Amino acid sequence: MSTTADPLAALGSLPGVADAVESVRKAVDRVYGHRVMRRRSNEITSEAALRGARGSAALSGADWALEEVRRRTDFSGDGEPRTVGAALRLTAEAGQLLSIWRQSPLRVLARLHLVAAGGDRPEESVGRPRLAGESVAEPLVELDLPSADEVSGRLDGLAALLIAGTSAPALVTAAVVHGELLALRPFRSYNGLVARAAERIVLIGSGLDPKSVCPAEVGHAELGREAYLTALEGYVSGTPEGLAAWIAHCGRAVELGVRESTAVCEALQRGAA
């Protein structure tokens, strides 16, 4: 990553990134301009949250149909029900943490992990970065695992960048937060879910998607695990091409989330006709 005073902003000059940022902005503007959004935005927000949670859970190994997620009420079992429940809780929590995120991103990450883990044990490992020698359960990402010391240093560096503020576009910041958390896997569990929830927080808090109606998680799931991992490998490589490819991938995910919510708007409009 660049060593300039605002390294996040520097990423905006990578080839193709400006085009991705502009494409996302136009897509978001279109859905926010939809006539249904002016009258029923709360319904769109709720539906986007549900669909986003379903998409995030799918990427963590619980690929349930939307209607299955909608009708189920018991998510306390092991395996897939627990994953879906964690995704739903995180999506509900994300919008409540915006003011804290601006002041202390690390506190928010700890809170997100607590919310995701719920009643998981061992309790002493929940809500804090992993220690040396502790294993990580992450069903999707199989990249080399950074050491606990590296995790600590890079988390501190990321938090310092975010607190200092950046002129980088929201897409760039959200993609870096998402990619860094997936690369580090700072917790013993639920890192993918937490990373995607943090991306959501950045997109909302930046003002790009203040009503949270552009669920990037939907797009990440639609693009598929293979494309997700390939793009993440680009981020981890640290090369300009790899970083640009990851940011563009996140941009496509946001656009697909926009498409999903636009379809919901159209369905509500038809129903009201």
Summary of the structure (lengths in Angstrom):
residues: 273
radius of gyration: 17.7
end to end distance: 51.3
largest distance: 60.2
contacts: 924
relative contact order: 0.18
helix: 70%
strand: 1%
